[in-house]
Amino acid sequence: MIRKAHLLRRHSVTVTLAVLAGLTTLILAPASRAQESNVQIDAAQTKIEFSLAGNFHTVHGQFALKSSAIHLDPSTGKMDGAIVVDATSGETGNGGRDARMHREILESTKFPEIVFTPLRMMGKVAPEGASRVEISGLFRLHGQDHEVTLPVDIKAASGKLQITTHIEIPYVQWGLKNPSNFFLRVSDRVAIEIQAAGHIQSGDASHQ
């Protein structure tokens, strides 16, 4: 009788632990999935500006955002998706200079897109207020991928985001031609400033 009672207690404990494990799985799994998010960037409210310092003056210009789709798992920092810039949209306000930029530097008919593929975020985005994070990923320019890490400032309010970042690209080191000539000398690095607006939403329904 004692042995039978002992076996019954062991069986009861085993069943109880199994039930608790099952409940834990049911409770925690949806919560984890609910943390995953999609970030949508509004192209109409996005500015992508660049500046190239020279010995006479600094050239300023801009590009247009073509598309964006970013998926984030805040629990791990893992990201995927892409931000695509229309390389053919680049302009500085000088037709002759722009034609040469597209023909000789960017070769935008051959490489019409500039793509940033985010892979991981370091830091946390506050649901409200200001945050600073770092996002590492691959920057594709002129058909070649380069590893970069971007410092990103984010202001969140009711699911809406204001995003700013700055990067200096060593375009000559990355294989592009320096447009300098006998009279004009320009830097071998171009500075890019991005200001974007977007919103964040749960990724459960749209990311499968």
N, C-alpha and C positions, 0 to 999 in steps of 0.2 A: 504493500500500500504506500509506504514512504517513497519507494523508487518510482511508482506510478505518479504520485503527486509531484515529485521532482521533475519528471519528464513533462508533465502537463504545464508546470510553471515555465520550463525552458521553452516549450512550444509557444506558450502565451507571449513570452518576451520576444521570441523570434518574429511572431506575427505582428506584434506591436511595432517593432523596429522597421519591419517591411512596410507597414502602413505609413509610418512617419516618413520614411524615405520617399514613398510614392507621393505623399502630400507635399513634401519639400520640393520634389521635382516639378509638380504641377504649379506650385506657387512661384518658384524662382525662375523657371524657364520663360514664362510670359513676360516677367519683369525685365529679364535680360534682353529679350527681343524688343521690348518697348523702348529701351534706351537707344536703339539704333535709329539713326536719323538721316534724312536727305536734306541737303542744302541746295536750294535753288537760287541762282543769281539772276537778277534782272538786267538784261543786256542794255536796255534803254537808260538805266541809271548807273551804268558802269563807265568809268573813265580809265583808259590805259594810255598814259602819257610817257614819253621818253625824252631824254635830253642828252646831247653829245657835245662835250666841251671842246672848243677849238682855240687856236691862237688869236683869232680876231673876234669871234663871238661864239655863243652856245646855240646849237641848233635844237629847236624844240619841235616835237611832233606827237602824233597819236595813232593808235590802232583801235579797231572795233572788235568787241567780243562777238564771236560767232555762235558759241553754244557752251553750256556747262551742265554737268551732272555730277554731283559729289555725294558719296555715301560714307557715313561715319558711324563707327561703333565706339562711343565714349568710354566704355568699360575697358577697352584694349588700346584705344588710340588708332586702330587700323582704319585706313581710308582706301577708297577706290573711286573710279570715275575719271573725268577729264574736264579741263577748262581749255577751250579751243579759241584761239585768236585768229582772225582773218588777216594773214600776212599781206594780202593784196590791198588791204584798206589803209596801209601805212601812208601817212602824208605829213609834210612839214610846211605846206603853204607855198612852196616854190616848185613849179611844175618841172623845170629842167632837173633840179636836184632830186625830186621824187622819182622821175623816170630813171635816173642813173642808180638810185638806191634800189629800185625794184629789179632793174636789169643786171647790175653788176655786183651788188652786195647781197641782197636777200634772195635774188633769183626766184621771185615769188610766183612766177608762172610754173616753175618746176617744184617749188616747195610752198604751196599756197596756205599752209596752216602752221601756226606756232602752238604747241600743245604742252600744257603742264598736267602731269598725272600725279596726284597726291597719293602717298603711300602710308604715311603715319603722322599723327599729331602728337606733339609733346606739350602737356599742359591741359588745363580744363577750361571750358567755356562756361562762364556763369550764366544762368538762365535770365538774369537781368543785370544790366550795368556793363562795366568795361572789363575786358580780359585781354591778356597777351599770351599767345601760344606760338609754337614753332611748328611748321609743317614741312616735312621732308618729302621729296618725290623726284620725278624725272622731268626735266625741261627739254623739250624737243625743238631744236632750232636748226634750220637748214638741213633737215633730215637726220640729225644726230641727237641722241639722248645724252643728257648731262645731269649728274646728281646735284641737287641744290637743296638748301634749307631756307625757308622763308620765315622771317619774323612777321607775325600777323596780329594786328590790333583789331579787336571786335567789340562793338557796342550792341548789346541785345536789349530789346524792349518788346514785350508781348509777342514773341516769336519772330520779330523782324530784326534783321541784322544790318549793321553798317561795318564794312570790312575795308581795311587799308593795309597795304604792304609796300615794301620798297626792296628792289634788288638791283645790284650792279652786275651786268653781264660782260664777261671778258670775251667779246665777240671775235676778236682776232685770234685769241687762244683757242676758241671753239671752231676755227676754220673759215671765218668770213673775212672778206677783203677789207683792209683799211682804206677809206676813201680819200686819204691825204694826198695832196699833190705838191708841186714845187713851192707854191705860195701858201696853201692852206694846210695846217697841221691840226689833226683832231685826235682826241683820246682813243686808246684802244679798248676802252670800257664804256658801255652805254648804261645810263641810269634809267630805271623804269619805276614809275609810281602808279599804283593801282588803287582806285577808290570804287567800291562796289556796294550795291544794296541788294539784299535778298531776304529769304525767310527760311526757317527750319521747320520740318515736319517729320512725323513718325515715319520710319522706313519700312514698317511691317508689311503694309499692303502693296507697296510698289517695288520692293527689292526682294526678289525671289532667287 
